[in-house]
């Protein structure tokens, strides 16, 4: 009888040493909140630069947006998430991809404005606007998904 109990204890010890995979849903939401805060501040700075026609500042914040979106794209897959949160991650990745593209074309538009190449600037701004609208749709869907949890 004691031998059987010893076997159970040994098995329990083996299970205790096995790492337990836990979902990181709460950590992901905190990370998402931090990311959104920074991305929104960059958007505000970019808008201020456009309104003041400061193309150097617009170039700077557009490039920061692109860089930050790429940074977050590198980080977003580092969370072990439950099914519903995994869907949110996929939507957020689409948002980040569109933000990266919007930042890229905004940067090109700013540089074209600095060079007085208005035709190219208009073309780049149209692309940037298209990607910004797509990013906005993704973040709205992402927010709706979070609210539906």
N, C-alpha and C positions, 0 to 999 in steps of 0.2 A: 504494500500500500504506500509506504513512504517513497519507494522508488518511482511510482507513478507521479506523485506530487513533485518530486525533484525534477522530473522531465518537464512538467508544466511550468515550473519556476524558470528553468533554463530557456524554454520557449518564450516566456514572457520577457525575460531579460533581452533575448535576441530582438523581440519586437520593439522594446523600449529604445534600443540603439538605432533602429531604423528611423530615418527622418520622416516625419509626418508632413505631407504636403498640405499646406493651408492656402486657401484662396487669399489673394491680396487685394480684394475689392475695395476696402476702405482706403488703403494706401494709394491705390490707383486714383480714387476720387480726389484725394488730397493733392496728388501730383497734377491731376487734370485741372484743378482749381488754380494751382500755382502757374501752370502753363498758360491758362486762359488769361490770367491777370497780366502776365507779361506781354502776351500777344496783343491784348486790347490796349495796353499802354503804348506799344509800338504803333498800333493803328492810329491812336490819338496823336502821337508825335508826327506821324506821316501826314495826317489831315491838317494839323497846324502848319506844317511846312508848305503844303499845297496852297492853303488859304493865304499864307504870307508870300507866296511865290518864291520861297527859298529852296531852290532846286538842289543846292548842295546838301542841305539838311534832309530833303526828301530822298536824295540818293543814299545818304547815310542810313536813314531809318528803313528804307526799302531793303538795303543790303542786310541790315540787322534782322529784319523779318525773315528773309530768306535763310540766313545762318541759323536763327533760333528754331525755325520750322525743321530744318535738317537735324539739328541737335535733338529735338523732341522725337523726330522720326526714329532716330537711333535708340532712344530710351524707351519708347512706348511698348515694345515687345518684351520688355524685361519683367513684366508683371504676370503672375500666374492667376488667371481670372476665371470666375464661374461663367457659365454660358451667356447670361444676360449682359454681364459686364464685358465679355469678349466681343459681343455685337457692338457695344458702345465704343470699344477700342477701335474696331474696324471703321466705324463712322468717323471717329476722331482722326484716324490715320488719313482718311480721305480729305478731311478738313486741312490737315497739316500739309498734305501734298499740294492742295490748291493754294494754300497760303504761301508755300515755297515758290510756286509758279507766279503768283501775284507779286510777290516780292521781287522776283527776277525781272518781270516785265516792268514793274514800277521803277526799278533801278535803271533799266535801259531807257525808260521814258525820261527820267530825271537827267541822265547823262545827255540825251538828245536835246533836251531843253537848254542845258548848259552850253551845248555846241550850236545852239540856234537852229537845230534841225527839227523844225516844227512838224513837218510831215511825218517823220519817223516817230516823234514823240506822241502824236495823236494815235498812230497805229499801235504803239506799245501800250499806251493808256487804255485803248480798247481791249487789248488782250488782258491787261491787269484787271480791268473792271470785270471782264467775263470770269476770270478765276476768283476774284473777290466775291462775286455773286454766288458762284458755286460753293466756295468756302462757307459763306453765310448760310446757305441751305444745309450744308453738312452740320454746322454747329447748332442750328435750330433743331435738326433731327436728333442730334446727340443730346441736346438739352431735354427734348421731349422724351427720349428713351430713359433718361435719368429720372425725370419726374414720374414716369410710369412704373418705376420699380416698386 
